[in-house]
Amino acid sequence: YKMKRHLAYVAIFLLCVLSLMPSAKSCDTKQRPIGAPECVGKACVKGECQDHGCTRCVGPNLWCQGYCDV
């Protein structure tokens, strides 16, 4: 019975991690498109872009505030 409980905990943990992995891509500010303004791809602070030229944050999740976009 103890082994089944541990397997259930591991399965739940893996499902949580798996659901967060795609959203972690928004933390990678190096994926800025070529030719985009300099502010695109920079990290948002408190859900807002700090640089002029960008007006929205893309991909906010539990681990980061997302990145700036026009």
N, C-alpha and C positions, 0 to 999 in steps of 0.2 A: 504493500500500500504506500509506503514512503517513497518508493521509486517512481510510482505513477504521479505522485504529488510534485516531485522534483521535475519530472518531464513536463508536467503542465506549466510549471513556473518558467521553465526554459522556453517552451513554445510561446507563451504569452510575451516574454521578453523579446524573443526573435521577431514576433509579429510587430511589436512596437518599434523596434529598430528598423525593420524593413519598411514600415510606413514613413519613417523620418528620412530615410536615405535619399529618395528623389528630391525632397525639399531642401536638402543640404546643398544642392547644386546652386541655389540662389546665394549662398555665402561665397561662392567662388567669383571674386571680382575680376579675375583674369579673362573671363569669357566675354569681354567687351567686343562688340562688333567692329570690324575694320571701318574706318571713316566716321565713326560716331563721335559726338562731342566728348570732350575730355571728362565731363562729369559722369557719363554713362559708365556703369560698372563699379563706381565707387560705393562703399558701404553706406547705408542709411544710418542716421542717428536718431533714435527715438521715433522711428517711423517717418522721418522726413529727410529730404536731401539737403545737404548743407551748401552745395555749390550752385551757382546760378546757371540756368540753362536746362536743368533737369527738374521735373515737377512731381514725379511719382516714384514710389518704391515698389519694386517687383519682387515677388516671392518671399514675403515675410513668413517666418516660421518660429518655432520655439527656440532655435539656436542662434538666430541672427535676425536683424531687422530688414534683410533683403538688400537689394542694390538699386542705385538710381537709374532712371530711364527718362526719356523725353516724352 
